[in-house]
Amino acid sequence: MTDHRKGLAMLLGTMWGWKEVVKVCGKVLELAPGNSKALLRRGKAFNELNQWDDAKQDLQAVLDMDGAPEAADAKKEMAKVAKKIKEQNQKDKKLFGNMFTKINLERKVDPEEAKPKSVYSDSEDGEDGKMEEGSEAPANGENGAGPADGAEPAAPMEVEAAA
């Protein structure tokens, strides 16, 4: 029943593309969900399409089947998937590895300057942010946060959108 579709899956992979293999094997698996050969072929197709999570899922399903004749092939394909993932991770590391280091060097921010300071502390370093006994919270305008003496705040500026 599905033998012709299994052969068709490999033929499609070489002639028309791996997406067709995924479709055909998906149809086979709708009819026969435990078909190890269809899972193996779809796993290979996913690997070729760099959809490694899907490939690992299908290949692991074959490996979990007791006595599946495709288990040895699934194990080999799983090794290929692991190798491709490792290669991609190395490429990503080279591409993005020093990105954050370079950004921090460009900014040259002193970590002590980047610490938030409390508006309630009189100390230079903003230690613990507690109010001193007997003192009150700063009145509006005393800490530069708003207008003093209850004056109305300035209207927000309008910004024209770039065309």
N, C-alpha and C positions, 0 to 999 in steps of 0.2 A: 504493500500500500504506500509506504512512504519512502521506499528504496529509491524510486526515481527522483523524489524531491531531495534526498540527501546528495545524490550525484549531481543534481541540478545546482545545489548550493555551492559546491566546489567549482563547477563550471562557471557559474555567475561571478564568483569571486575573481577568477582569472580573466574573464571576458568583460563583464559589465561593472564590476566593483563590489566592494565589501558591504556596502549598504544593502544591496540586493540579497546578499547572503544572510544578513541579519533578518531581513523581511521573510525570506523563504523559511529559514530555520525557525523563526517565530511562529509561522503558520504550522510547521511540523509539530512544534512543541504545544500548540493549542490542541492538536489532535492526540498527541502522545506526550504528555508533560514529562515523563521520565526518560525520554529518548536520549541516551548518552551520546550518540553520534551527533545528533542535532545540537546538543549543548556544547560539545567539543568544537564543532565547526563554527557555531555562533561565537564561542569564546575566542577562537582564532580570528574571526572577522572583527570582533570588538578590539582585539589587540592591534590589528592592522589599522584600525581607525583611531588608535590612541585613546580608546575609551576603556582605560585599564580597570576601573572599578567594576564595570559590567563584565569585562573579560574574566577577572578573578572570580566573580560570583558564579558565572557559568562553569568555569573550569573546576572550581571547588565543589560544585554540585556533582560533577562527574567523579571527582576523587572521593566524595562521600558515599558513592554508590558501591555496594558490595559486589565484587566480581565483575565490574564493568570492564569489558575488553579494551576500552579507550582510556583506561586509567593511566597507562604508561605515557600515552601521547599527551594527555591532559597535564601530567606532571612536567613533561618537557616544555609544553606551551606556557605553563605557569612560571617556569624558570625564565623563559623569554620575556614574559610580562614583567617580572621582577627586574630583569636586566634593563629593559626599556625605561622603567620608572627610575631606576638608579641613574641612568644616563641623563634623563630629563632633569632630575634633581641637581646633578652636577652642572648642567648648563644653566639652570636657574641660579645656582649659587654664584657662578661666575658673573652672570648678568646683573644680579641684584645684590651680591654679597657686600660690596663696599658702599652701597647707596646711602645708608644711614650714617655711616662714618663720615662720608664726604659732606653730607648736609650739616652735621654738627660742626665740622671744621669750618665751614663757610660762615656759620652764624657766630661762632666763637663766644658763646654765652657762658658767663661765669655761673656755676651752680648756685652760689650764695645769692647772687642777684636775682635769680629766677624764683627764689622762695617767696611765697605770698606773705605780706605783712598785715598784721591785724590793725584795724582802725581803733581798737580799744586799748592798745598797749602804748605806753609812753617810751618803751625801750627801743633802741635802734634796730634790734634784730627781730622784733615782733614776737618775742618769746611768749608762748602759750596763749596769747590773745585774751587774757582775763582782765576785767576792769579792776582798777585799784579800789580799795575800800574807800567809801565816802565820795567817790567821783560819779559823775553821771555820764550817760552816753553822749557823744558829741551832738550838739544841736545842728539842725540843718544848715549847711554852709560852712561849719567850723572845720570840717575835714576835707573840704574841696569837692564834696560829693554832690552838692546842689547849691541853689541860691541862698544867700543869707537873709535874715530878717523876713522870712515868709514871702519874698518876692516871687513872682511868677517865673517859671522856667522858660528859657528861650524856646521859640518854636523850632522844630526840627528842620534841618536844611533839606531842600529838595535836590535830588541828584538826577541829572538827565541821563537816560540810558544811551549807551553808545549805539550808533546806527550800524 
